[in-house]
Amino acid sequence: RSGGAMAALRGAAGPALAGTAGGPAAPARGWACLRVAAAAPLFPAPLRAPRYRPAGSAALAAAGSAAAALGVAAGCRARRRGSGPLCDAISRGGSGRRCRRGRGAVVRGAGGGQPRRLELSGDDFFLDGRPHRLLSGSVSYFRVLPEQWRDRLEKLVALGCNAAEVYVPWNLHEPSPGKYRFDGRRDLEAYLALCQELGLDVLLRPGPYICAEWDFGGLPWWLLDRSDPVPLRSSDPEFLGRVETWWNELLPRVRPFLAANGGPIIAAQIENEFGYWGSDPAYLDRLRSLLVSGLGGAEACPLLFTSDGTFWPDLQANGGLDGVLRTANYGSEPRKRIAELRLAQPNGPATNMEFWVGWFDAWGAVTGKSYRSAEDVASTLRESLRLGASVNIFVFHGGTSFGFCGPGANVGTTGQYEPQVTSYDYGGLLDEAGEVTDKYLKCREVMAEFLGRPELLKKSFPRALRLPASPPLELEATLSLAEALPFLQRRVAVSAMPLPAEQLGFGHGYVLYRATVPSTLTGLPLALGKDAVRDFASVAVDGKVVGTCYRNDSGLGSREFKLPAGSGGKSLEVLVDIMGRVNFGPSMLSERKGLVGPGSVSLGSPFTGPARALLGWECIPLPMEGEDLEKLPWDAAQGASPRGPWPGGPRFFRYSLFVREPADGFLALDGFRKGFVCVNGFNLGRYWEIGPQRSLYIPAPLLRQGRNEVLVFDIDHAGPPANSAESAATWSAPAPRVVSEAIWSSGALPRGAKEAVADAVSGLGAALRSFSGSGD
């Protein structure tokens, strides 16, 4: 997020504290259980269709919806009521209808339970009149397949948490103006119903901006389809009008799940980390009004809050609103951060809305995958709880930023573009595949001790099945982009200058720019303007690649390409890979994609006089969505020898993966450079040879028994070595292979070195604090 935030995260943790707040917990009493026959399996068996089709709302919420109509919930859970100060301070939420066979409260169905309310009194939360501590975890429903939601949320419950924090990405639900999607992994209502079934309250974060290391911070690309300046995240009437239109679609969908209506949503956030953006109280106040009215008025609206860092005083001052709870985002030093929060908000519950237990990763990071020790995380959690804070673990489970509308990006302190990798492992308590980590086990020890619930430690988590490692997959067929283009292009826009993707009416995928090299300008090099490439380009003349250019390339000649002799009158093509839009900071305001800006492409160099404009372009959007890829002419390619060699350049490859029993796995992309992978028509996300991520996660629900199709598109396929007949003769096509565990590179450091350094620094910090007497 910022240098200060990262420094705070990666610094030594606060003092390690022993014991629990308020002394030992009293024994639990008053158990009750409700038996309900489920109307239908909540998650059907893996589908057998040729393409992966996620389970829809009806299938996912069949049990929950049917039970809700009867005023009960599908499933069964036990609810404990304890006595003593600690148990009284930690409630797992909500009164519901009484079970006729027992004395406890039952799980609420959506809209079928009793109204509840989370309120503030002094420095505490009160839920239905009882003191309450929020113990939450972040699980992004849109980064996990619906068939796997239950597994992740059940592990959150097993940690001892009573709530789930839920971001809502506007851009995934409204991919184009007025066209809404709430199917598959976008099915927010089914996810909320599942949270309710499992007894988890919900902290809803509806944006409109969410950050979340998500493309454009969750804002839709089409907000950039107008001329500058773009009034993002402001009280500008145009922007607020678009937010209101979106919330008019969203808020009625979540209204039945409000606590006031017997649902799980007990709190909702206004914007997100607005203090890092600027100061516009009118904007925040308008969002508050829209939320209150959209959720049914003041009586129905849940508790509202804001969240920001505390590292500089203006963050909470600009990001908060009078009369609205302020919360703090940090990863370490809870005592210091809570004291900083108190400067802005002297009273009210101390709440760590984002307890950063790890960090995200960027393509090309020289330090490899981010790392934070389990002991450090658990120690910090213990201190926060001892200090009386409510905590939301960020992230409990990160998942995967599937597809093109997925990973975001940052702009570093030196102005470098830092796109995030496909995996959102983040170093969470569950790894990318949903497996329990050492962090989970260490934090569970803290939670069990704090809650007085030793039974939490007895729960075991059998490891999910994994695909066995495979040899390189057999190549079935291959197509060059030129062969595939007639089946991929939807339209062609003609313009004097290259147009950015947003002006072409789309936001994700690739853009192909095509022009003719004037015969009068033969001999001049091709030049791509500074900051013109958004974000990676392959340049070809007459179908032959002459080079590539990345957004960050700035070395002498890195943006110049010598054109082959006799290029006059020949076709020049620039294929641009649209990577993640910046999701944090003012660089978002100019985050258009494709070839952008005046003078994006010219002919000439400083040694040939003034640059000459290259005019007359065809601009071809290539979203490469599932419906496009299904049109590829594989039948025509099947007859050709798939063994190659082929010339380098953008190319599609198709492989078969035979599976005896569907299970989770990872795909290693040996021999590939940069592109994306689809399995049975589902886009797993981007890969890039520069690392640190070296494999892509394959969730089990995508697979079926027998043959599965693996499609790879590589924008920078190398081909055989040039001018070497012997190498060409022995050259073999690149081939992915299945591996059972994720592969990450360690960057410039030897494997394990960073972990060792981090552990040493953490230990040194603890020793210094102990020596100085700063601990309790």
Number of C-alpha atoms within 10 A of each C-alpha: 19 16 10 13 18 14 12 18 20 21 16 22 26 25 24 18 15 13 12 19 17 13 12 15 20 16 12 14 11 13 14 18 18 22 13 13 12 16 15 15 13 20 18 12 11 18 16 13 10 13 18 17 16 20 23 18 20 12 16 26 26 21 25 27 25 18 23 21 13 10 19 25 32 30 18 17 16 14 19 16 17 20 14 14 15 19 23 16 19 19 22 22 25 26 18 20 16 14 16 9 10 13 12 21 21 27 32 30 32 31 22 23 24 17 19 24 23 22 19 17 12 9 13 21 21 19 21 16 14 17 19 23 25 25 27 30 30 25 25 24 25 26 20 24 20 25 21 16 23 17 12 21 24 16 21 26 19 18 24 20 25 22 28 29 26 22 24 22 27 23 25 20 23 19 19 17 14 12 8 17 15 17 16 20 23 24 20 23 19 26 23 28 28 27 23 25 29 23 27 26 29 26 27 23 22 22 22 27 28 26 24 24 26 25 30 29 28 27 27 22 25 19 18 23 17 10 7 9 9 17 15 17 20 19 18 13 11 14 16 20 12 15 19 19 12 18 20 15 15 20 19 13 14 18 20 22 24 28 28 23 21 25 30 34 32 26 21 22 25 28 23 23 25 25 22 20 16 16 17 15 17 13 18 22 16 16 20 19 14 19 24 19 14 20 23 16 13 12 10 19 23 26 20 22 22 24 25 26 28 26 19 12 14 17 22 27 20 19 25 29 18 10 8 16 20 28 27 26 24 23 27 27 18 25 17 13 21 23 14 19 25 16 13 16 20 12 16 17 23 26 25 30 29 23 27 26 28 23 21 19 27 24 21 18 21 15 18 22 22 19 19 22 17 21 18 24 23 24 20 25 28 26 25 25 19 18 14 16 23 20 24 24 24 28 27 32 31 28 27 27 26 22 19 24 24 30 29 27 26 24 19 12 9 6 10 12 22 21 24 26 29 29 29 26 26 26 27 31 32 25 21 22 25 24 17 20 15 15 23 22 17 18 23 21 18 23 24 16 20 24 20 20 17 13 9 18 15 8 10 9 10 8 9 12 13 17 20 16 14 14 11 16 17 17 18 19 20 26 23 20 19 13 16 18 15 12 15 22 16 12 12 14 14 16 12 12 22 26 24 23 29 20 16 17 12 20 28 26 21 25 27 23 24 20 22 19 23 14 12 9 15 16 17 22 18 22 23 19 17 16 16 21 27 25 23 23 26 20 21 21 20 14 18 14 19 16 19 21 21 19 17 17 16 12 7 7 11 15 22 19 20 14 20 15 9 11 19 17 15 15 15 22 22 25 24 28 24 24 24 29 34 28 27 25 17 14 14 20 17 14 17 24 29 33 31 22 17 13 19 20 24 20 23 20 16 7 8 12 8 11 18 17 16 21 15 15 20 20 26 23 27 23 20 17 16 14 11 14 17 14 12 18 15 17 9 11 16 13 10 13 11 18 15 15 16 17 17 20 23 22 22 23 21 21 21 17 20 16 15 11 14 19 20 22 23 24 23 23 24 14 14 21 17 20 21 22 25 20 21 22 21 21 19 23 22 26 27 21 17 15 22 24 26 19 27 26 25 21 23 21 21 24 27 23 15 13 15 19 19 22 23 25 25 23 25 21 21 20 17 21 14 11 8 9 11 10 12 16 11 9 15 14 17 20 19 25 18 22 21 18 19 18 17 14 18 20 17 12 12 11 13 9 13 20 14 12 11 18 19 13 16 20 15 13 17 20 13 12 16 14 10 9 10 11 13 9
